[in-house]
Amino acid sequence: MDSKPGEWQLDVERIWQADAPDWSEAARLADVMARTAAELLLRQAATQALPILRHAALEPADPAITDAARRRLGIIREVLHGLTTPKFGRRDLPVKEPAPEEVHRQLLGLPLDRRLSAPEIHRAYKRAAKSAHPDAGGSAQAFQALSAAREALIAEVRFSRG
């Protein structure tokens, strides 16, 4: 059996659609997925389904067991569907990294949508430094990042006015 989710999906659909599902085939398929799937979510779903699918293969006449096996097979089916369905729209676009100014503003808790004044930046720095300072339980790196953000924003305010 090839370890491709698309092929597994076809096999799971075949078992799912059958009037009397072959639970031993479902257990074998889940075992292969649990051991070889590249996707963690699929491995977890197959691993959790494996015991009940094996139990259903041993006792196919017990309706409670077959119902539980069908539910677990349905979970594997949903995971495979999510992995093999093409994504539409802008979902696969890479996340845009914020500009350095945006990062500085976020560090100091300042708004992104308007001009800032030097006193406003200084007040935000003082407020953020109270908790980020090493003497107040913060880290030296966080405090240095705040100081660098303050300096960069104040330099930008001075440059835009000059």
Backbone hydrogen bonds, N-H to C=O, Kabsch-Sander energy under -0.5 kcal/mol:
donor,donor_aa,acceptor,acceptor_aa,energy
8,W,4,K,-2.2
9,Q,5,P,-2.5
10,L,6,G,-1.5
11,D,7,E,-2.1
12,V,8,W,-3.0
13,E,9,Q,-2.6
14,R,10,L,-2.2
15,I,11,D,-2.1
16,W,12,V,-3.0
17,Q,13,E,-2.5
18,A,14,R,-0.9
18,A,15,I,-0.6
23,W,21,P,-1.3
26,A,22,D,-2.1
27,A,23,W,-2.5
28,R,24,S,-2.2
29,L,25,E,-2.5
30,A,26,A,-2.5
31,D,27,A,-2.2
32,V,28,R,-2.1
33,M,29,L,-2.4
34,A,30,A,-2.8
35,R,31,D,-1.6
36,T,32,V,-2.5
37,A,33,M,-2.1
43,R,39,E,-2.1
44,Q,40,L,-2.6
45,A,41,L,-2.3
46,A,42,L,-2.5
47,T,43,R,-2.4
48,Q,44,Q,-2.4
49,A,45,A,-1.7
50,L,46,A,-1.7
53,L,49,A,-2.2
54,R,50,L,-2.4
55,H,51,P,-2.2
56,A,52,I,-2.4
57,A,53,L,-1.7
58,L,54,R,-1.3
59,E,55,H,-2.2
62,D,59,E,-1.1
66,T,62,D,-2.2
67,D,63,P,-2.3
68,A,64,A,-1.9
69,A,65,I,-2.6
70,R,66,T,-2.4
71,R,67,D,-2.1
72,R,68,A,-2.2
73,L,69,A,-2.5
74,G,70,R,-2.1
75,I,71,R,-1.6
76,I,72,R,-1.9
77,R,73,L,-2.4
78,E,74,G,-2.3
79,V,75,I,-2.3
80,L,76,I,-2.6
81,H,77,R,-2.2
82,G,78,E,-2.4
83,L,79,V,-1.8
84,T,80,L,-1.9
85,T,81,H,-1.8
91,R,88,F,-0.6
93,L,90,R,-1.2
103,V,99,A,-2.2
104,H,100,P,-2.6
105,R,101,E,-2.6
106,Q,102,E,-2.4
107,L,103,V,-2.5
108,L,104,H,-1.8
109,G,105,R,-0.7
109,G,106,Q,-0.7
110,L,105,R,-3.1
121,I,117,S,-2.2
122,H,118,A,-2.5
123,R,119,P,-2.6
124,A,120,E,-2.1
125,Y,121,I,-2.3
126,K,122,H,-2.5
127,R,123,R,-2.3
128,A,124,A,-2.4
129,A,125,Y,-2.8
130,K,126,K,-1.2
131,S,128,A,-0.8
132,A,128,A,-1.4
133,H,129,A,-2.0
136,A,133,H,-1.6
137,G,134,P,-1.2
138,G,133,H,-2.4
143,F,139,S,-2.1
144,Q,140,A,-2.4
145,A,141,Q,-2.3
146,L,142,A,-2.1
147,S,143,F,-2.3
148,A,144,Q,-2.5
149,A,145,A,-2.3
150,R,146,L,-2.5
151,E,147,S,-2.4
152,A,148,A,-2.4
153,L,149,A,-2.4
154,I,150,R,-2.6
155,A,151,E,-2.4
156,E,152,A,-1.9
157,V,153,L,-2.2
158,R,154,I,-2.5
159,F,155,A,-2.4
160,S,156,E,-2.5
161,R,157,V,-1.3
162,G,158,R,-1.8
